[in-house]
Amino acid sequence: FITMNPGYIGRAELPESLKALFRPITVMVPDRQLIMENMLMAEGFVEAKMLAKKFASLYYLLEDMLSPQTHYDWGLRAIKSVLVVAGSLLRAEEGQDESDVLFRALRDFNIPKIISADMVIFMGLLNDLFLGVDPPRKRDMEFEAVIEATTIEMGLTVEDDFILRIVQLSELLAIRHCIFLMGVTGGGRSEAYKVLAKAITKGVNVPEAEIGNDYLRSCNKRKVVIRDINPKSVTTQEFYGYVNLSTREWKDGMMSYYMRELATIPDEDPKWIILDGDLDANWIESMNSTMDDNRLLTLPSNERIRVLPHMKLIFEIRNLKFATPATATRAGIVYVSEKMQWSNMIKSWIARTVPPYAEKAKWKDPSVPAKWLQDLVDKYCPASIFEMKKSFQHITPLETMNFCLTLVNILEGMLKPENLNNKADQTSFETYFVLAMVWAFGGGLAPKDGIEYRKEFDKWWKRTWTTIKFPGKGSVFDYYINAKTVKFAPWSDLVPEVEYDSAVTAMSSVFVPTPETSSFTYFLDMMLDLRAPIMFVGPAGTGKTQLVKGKLATQPEGIMSLTINFNYFTDVISFQKILESQLEKKAGVNYGPPGQNKLIYFVDDLNMPKL
């Protein structure tokens, strides 16, 4: 038998000579209601006919009425997984009402993938079909308490939505071996699986039979082994492995290596492979047999590696834009909607960085600066985030979390006793906060489609926020804060004089600072001190490379730098070799620059490689 879908992205058509040797059979759209009825009977439901009718009607309605998201799937695979869950819930305890059980399975295993905008329609349809039925969610309070404790221990903020996502992830892991963790960048997906792994290793002190969470029951207090790969950073050959054509020798890829490694470990501790990178038809289509019920990875060397029951594949992706329906149906989906993650991140940051600053600046009560900062965040951030989404377009697409991360990095660079000592009042804090906000939210703006977004931002800021007034001349981007007076001063005050002698130095090697470059140098210095990454974006010939090279040339002793120029042919292996060229082996698997030095990498022309 050959199964094939005609006209699919990333699939080759069969040659005519091969097609002629097979007898084609066209498979039609199945009768879902009949299939549901049979499966419900098989799972032990007595009222199968009536429940199948409700189930089928619900899925037909959801298909028509919900927004067209690529990750929604109301086909047979999705139906089968809900029915398997309903069967296990029914058999878990006797004497339950059957419509309660099906309602619970439909609600608890579809909610994780429904985006917040569609939630009202979904719950409305469900409640209309199952009138007067609303059983509570099955919860394992001991495990949730462990998750909350782990969250705090990892320096994160406890929030109901975050805890719910972690619980939903664990519930899906119990019934699926492939999970798509979806959502916007910065939504907290990586933290969700890390917290879950740590919480499982901690475990709960309850007899196995009494543990409510199905996944935890099988792996309570066991160490979770995690392997993290980015499939988009390597070619498909390097990912799966390939046969070298000249020597006929098999060369392992990352996926085949890690899957074999985890499959050969003799214990049954949970093992997760995290594939953290966007999907495309090239690499994901080859995973189809691994993701469905075959659970086999077949390699070009004819080797087959089985995904064992305790092994799970977790895909951390943004969307399913470039995936085929065949991929979307094969995995359980947890969709992390963008809610208040940015606010939680800032709360965690305040708890982490303000106490050390308060100690350095000798504040009597460290909670005072922390409260002031939190008040400023509540005052400025929500309105600014809304405005950025509504009115502004960036040259590089930026998410909410990016603005907030830049904001806290700039604030961390400014929170120093020489800027804000223990006698500073709330207005001084607000002045610094306003400068950080302007550059965090407006620093990435540039003219686009004939609109001068920086000028628009300048007008909007001066019109909206009037507590701290910028000088009238020029825009909000033309000023910094003089630490002695805590007043705004133009960047031109920071421009140093350049002495140039044409007899000694070549003109091309002289860096001439201007007010604009001094503002960039200010933030570049700040990010280098914090060891935070920084990216300069702009058209060719605006002096980005010269600015960074001029800065790196004046670094003190003990700080090395390495410039890496990207071109069209740069690939992973050559990039890795350049990165490692300056490093030496330290203890174990750690590498670092020689001696006590620090190393700064400068990557030039980031968007050049063809990858």
N, C-alpha and C positions, 0 to 999 in steps of 0.2 A: 504493500500500500504506500502511496505517496499522498500526503495531504498538502494542499497549497492554497493560498489566497491570491487570486489574480489581481494585478494592478496595485501592488503594495509599495510603499516607500522602502528603499533599502533591500528589495528582493529582486532577484534575477528571474526572468521567465525561463521555463524549461525549453530546451531546443526541440524543434518539430520532430526530429528523428526519434527522440526519446518519448515524446508525447504519443507517437503512433503505436508504441509498444504497450501502452496502458489503456485500460478501458475507463473512460471518464464517468464519474457519478457525481451529479450535482446535489449538494446537501441543502435542503430548504430550511426556512425559518421554523424552529420547533414550536409546538403548542406548549407554552410555558405552564398553563394552568394544570394540564394533565400530568406533566412531569412533577410539578410541585405536589399534586395530590398523591402520586405514587411514593414520592420521597417522604412526605409527611407520614404516610402509613408505615413506611419502612422504619421511620424513627420512633414509631409508637404512638402517634396521635390518632384518637378515635374520631374526632370531628374533622377529618382531613378534607372532606369535600368543601365545607363552608370556609374553612381557614384558607384553602388554596385559592378560592375565589377572591377573598379579601387581599391576599398576598399579591396575586397577579394584578388585580385592579390597582393596588398601591404602586407597583413598579411601572405599570403603563402610565399612570398619572404623573409619577415623578419624572419619567422620561420626557413628558411633554411640558411640564410646568416649571421645573427648576432651570436655573441659568445654565447655558451650555458650557460647562467646565470640561476640560479634556480628561480630568481624572475621575469623572463620574462614570460608573459602569453599572447598568441594571440588567446585565445579561446572565447567562446560565451559571458562569463561575461564581458570580456574586450571590446568586440565589442558593447555589449549593452550600457555600460557606455559612450563610445565615441558617439554612436548614440543619446543618451539622451542629451549629451552636444551639439551636432550639432543641434538638434532640438531647444534647448533653445536659441542658438546663432541665428538661422534662424528667430525665432519669436521675437527676441529682437528689430530688426528694419527692416522695409520693404525695398524692392528694392535691396537686396543684390544678388550677384552672387552666385549660389548654390555651385559651386566647390570651391569658396573662403571659404565658410562657413565650408565645410567638411574638407578642407585642414587645416584650423585653428584648428578645433577640433582634428584632427589626430596629428597635430604638438604639440599643447600646452598641450595635456593631455597624450602624450607618452614621450615627452622629459624628464619629471621629473624622469622616471624610467630607462632611457637609460644611461649606464655607458659611461664615456667620450671617451673610446677607440672605441665604436661602433657608436658614433655620426655622423661621416663622412658618413658611409654606410647608416644610417637611413635617413639623410637629402638628400643624393644622390638618393635613391630609391623614396623618396617622391617627389622630384623635377622632376624626370624622368616621373613619372606617371601623375603629374599635371603640364604640361608644361606651363611655363610663368606665373604661379600663385604664388604670394608671398605676401599675405596681412600682414600688420604689426600686432604684438601682441597687444591684447587689454590690455591697461595699465591704472591703476588708480594712477596718479602721486601724488595726495594729500595723498593717503594712503601710497605710497612709501616714501614720505617725512616724514610722521609720524614714519614709521618703522626705517628710518635712524636716526631720532632724538632720538628714544627709544634706538637704538643700542649704540649711543654715551653716552647716559645717564647711560647705564648699564656698561660702561667702556670697551666696545668692539670696534673693528676696523671695520669701514664701508668698505665693499667690494662688488662689483657688484654680484659676484657669491652667496654670503651669502644672500643678499637682494632678489635675484631671487629665492633661495630655499624657503625663507619665503613666498614669493608671491605664489609660486607653491603650498606650503602646504595649504595656505588659499583658493586657487582655488579648490583644491581637497576636502577640508572640505565642500565646498558648494554642492558637488555632491555625496560624499561617507560618510558613518558614521564610516568606519574603515580605518585607514591609517597605512601603514608600513613606518616608517622613517628608511631607511636603510643606511648603510655605515660603514666605519672603525671607530674604537674607536678613539675619539678625533677629529672627523670631524666637530663637532659643531652642533650635532642634538639636544641635550638638550637646547642649547642656542637658536636654531631656534624657538622651540615652546614657550620658555619663552618670547622671544622678541615679537613674534606674539600675545601672550596673553596680554602683556602689551600694545602693540600698539592698539589692539581692544578696551581695556578699555579706552585708551586715546581718540580714535576715531577721525573722521574728522568733521569739521564744515561746512557740505554741506547738502542741503536738501536730504531726503532719495532717491527720484527718480533719483537724479543726481550721486549717488555713483556708481562707475564703478565696484568695486569688489563685486561679488555676495554674498560672505559669510559675508562681512562687512555690506552689506545692511541690513541683518536680525539682526545683533547684534552690531550696532554702539554704542559706549560709554557704553557698558554693561560690568559688571565685569565678568571675566572668572574664573570659579571655577575649580581648578585642583586637582586631587587626583593621587598620584604617588605610584605605587606598583611594587615590583620586584617579578615576579611569580616564578623565579628559586630559590629564597632563601627559599621558603616554599614548603611543600609537596602539592600534588594535593588536598588532603583532606582539608588542612588548607587554600588552595586558594579558593575552591568553597564551603566548608562547608560539614558536614557529619552527619549521624544519628548515635548516640551512641547506639550500639547494645544491651547493657545491660539495659539501661533505656528507649530506644526508644525516646530519647530526641534529638531535632535538634540543632546542634552547627554551628553557622554562620562562613563562611570563609571570607577572606579579600575582595574578588571580590563581593560576594553576599551582604556583608555589605555595601560596597561603592556604588554599583549600586542601592540598595534599598534607601540608604540615598539620592543620587542625584535625583532619580526618584520621591521621595516624596516631594522635595522642590517645593513650589507652583509656583515660578516665571519661566520665560522662558529665563533666562540668559544662555549663553553658558556654558556647563559643560563638561570637558574632563577627561577621565580616562587614565592616561599614564601607559602603561605596559612596564617597562624598564628592559628587561632581555631576554636572548636568548630563541628561540623557541625549544620545543621538542614535540614529538607526544603525550606525556602524557597529558599536560594541554591544548595545542592549539586545539586538536581535539574536546574537549568538548565545544569549543567556536563556532563551525561551525554554529549552528542555530542563534547565536547572531550576527555573522558577515554577514550572507546573508540577503535576503530580509525579513525573518521572524522577525528579530530583537528581539528575545526572548531568555533570559537566563533561561533554565529550570533546577531547582535544584532537588536533590534527595528527598527533602521533598515535591515534587509536586508543589512547588511554582513557579510561572512564573513572571519574572521581565522584563518589556519591556524597550528597549533602545528608549527613547523619541526622537523626531526630533531634539531637541537642545542639545542632548547628543552625544558625539563622543568618539570613542576608538582610541587611538594613540599607536601603538606598536613601541617601539624604539629597533631595533634589528640589529645584525651584518650581518647575512645572513639567507637564507632559506634552509640551508643544511639539517636540520632534519625535515622540514615541508613537508607535502604531497601536491600534486598539488591542492587538494581541498582547502587547506588553502591559497596557493599563489594566486588563482584566486579571492578570496573573498574580497580583500582590494585594495584600491588605493595605489600606491607606489611612494614615493619620494626617489630617490637614491642620497645620498650626496657623490659625488666622492671626493677622496683625492686630493686636489690641494695645495693651499698656506695657509691652516689653521694654520700650525705651525708658519708661518711668522707673521700672524695677531695676534696670541696669544703673540708672543714675543714683537710686537709693543705695544699691550695693556699693557703688563707687564712693559715695559720701561716707558710708560706714567704714570703708577701707582706708581712705586717704586723709579725711579731715582730722581724726585723732592724732596721727603723727605730726601733722602741720601744727595743730593746737599746742602740742607738747613743745615743738621747736620755738613757737612764737610766745610760749609761756602764758597761754590763756588760762584764767582761773577755772572757767567752766567750758570744757570743750564742746558742750552741746549747743552753745550760742552760735558759733560760726556754722555748725552743721544745720541748725534750724533756719538761719538766714539764707543759706544756699538752697535748702529745700523750698523755702517760700519763693525765692527768685525763680526756681525751676517751674514751680506751679503757676507763677504769674506769666512768664514769658514763653515757655516751651509749647504748650498745647496750641496757642493761637498761631505761633510762628510755623509749627509743623503743618497746620491746616492750610496756611497761606502758601507755603512752599508747594504743596500738592495742587492747590487750586490755580495759582497764577504764574508759577515759574517753571522753566525747563532748563535742565543742566546739560552741559556738553557731554559729560559722562553720566550715565544714569545713576542716581544716588537714592538710597532708601532712607527712611526715617532714622534707622539705627546709625547710619553713617554720620548724619548731622550731629546726633547726640554723642557719638563716640569722639568726634572731632571737638565738640564742646567740652567734654570732660578732660580730654588731653590738654586743650589750651588752658582750661581752669587749673589743672594740676601744675602746669608750667608757671602759672601766675600765683598760685597759693604758696608764697614764700614769705618769711618774716620781713625781708627787706621791702616787699611790696605792701603787705598787709600785716602790720604788727598788732600786738594785743590791745592797742589803743584805737584801732580802726573802728569806725562806726558802720552802720548798715549802708549808708550812702556810698562809702568807699568800696564796699563789697559789690554794690549794685553797679558802680562805674566799671569795675573790672569785668563783672559778669556781662554787661552790655557789649563791651569790646569783644569778649569771647563769642557771644551770640552772633554779632555782626559777621565775624570771620568764619565761624563754624557753618552758619546757614548761607551767607552770601559769598564766601570766599571762592566757591566753585562756579559762580555765575559768569557768563560771557555772552557776547552778542550771538544770537542764534535766530535764523529765519528773519533777519532784518529788525529784530527787537533787541534793544540794549537792556538786557536783564539787570545788569548792575545798577544802572540809573533808576530803573523801576524799583529795585529793592531799596535803594537810597531814599526815594520818595516815600515808599510805603513805611519804612522804618521811622523816618522823621515825622510822618503823619500819625502813626499808631502809638508809638511809645514816647511820651513826653516827660517822664519823670527825670531821666538823665538826658540833658540836651547836648547835642554835638555842636561845635562851632558852626556858624551859618555858612562860611566860605567852604567851597569844595564839597566832596561827598563824605559819607560815614567811613569810607575806606582810606581816607587821607590822614587819619589821626591815630596816635597811640597814647598810652597814659604815662605821663612823667611820674616816676615813683616818688619823687620828693614832694611834689605839689599835689599829687593825685588829681591832676587836671589833664584834659586833652591837649596834646601838642602835635604839630604836624610831623610826618615822617622825615621831612627834609632836615629836621634838627639832628637826626641820627646819621646823616650822610657824612662819612669821613672825607678828608681831602686826600687826593691822590698825587703823590710826587712822581713825576715821570722824567726820566733822562733818556733821550733817544739814542745816545751814544752807548748806553749800557744794556738797555732792555729793548726787545722787539715790540713794536706796537701791538701785534696780535696777542701777546701774552699778558697785556695789562687789562685788569678788570675795573671798569669805571662804574662806581655805584651811583644810583639815582634814588629819589624818594621811593619809587616803586620797588626797586631791588632791595632797599633797606627794610621794607615791610616783609618781603619774602624771607630775607636773611634772618629777621627777628623770629619768625615762626620756625624756620629751619633749625636755628640754634636751639630753640625750645624743644622741638621734637627729638633732636639728637641727644639732648640732656636726658630726656625721658626714655630714650631708646625706643621711640614709637616710629612706625613707618610714615613716610610723607610722600605724596605724589604731585609733581608739577605737570599740569596739562596745558597745552597751548599750541598755536600754529608754529610752523618751522621758522627759525631765524629770530625768535623772540628772546634768546639768551638763556634758555632753561639750563642747557648743559654747562654754559660758562658760569652761571650762578652757582650751581652745585660744585663744579670743579674748583671755582675760586674759594668756596667754603672749605672743601676737603683739603686744599693745599695749605690752609692755615691751621689745621688741626694740631693740637699739642702732641708731644711725644707720648707714645703708649697707645695712640689711636691710629690704626692702619686703615687704609681704604683701598677698595678694588673696584675699578670701573669695568662693567661688562656691557659691551655693545651688542645689541640684538640685530640680526638681519633675517632675511626671508628663510634661510636654511637652518637657523638655530633650532636644534632639537634637544630633547630632555637630556640625553647622555652627555652631549658636549657642554650643556649648561651646568650639569652636575659636576663635570670635571673641572670647569672654571671655578665654581663655588668652592670645591675641595682643594684647589691648587694652593691656597694660602694657609690651609689648616694642617694641624698635626694631631696624631692620636693622643688622647689623654687616657684617663682610667676607663676600662671597660669599652662600651660602645660610644663613648663621648669623644667628639673632636672639637678643637678650638684653635684660635690663632696662637702662634708661638709665645711662650712665657706668659706674662700677665697682660699682654696687649688686648685691646678691643679692636674689632674689625667692622667697618662700615661698607656694605655693598652698595654700589651705585649702578642701577640698571638703566641703560640709555635706550631709547626707542622701543618701549615695551610692546607696542602693537605691531611690530614688524614680522615676527615668525608666522609661518603659514598654518601652524597647528590650530 
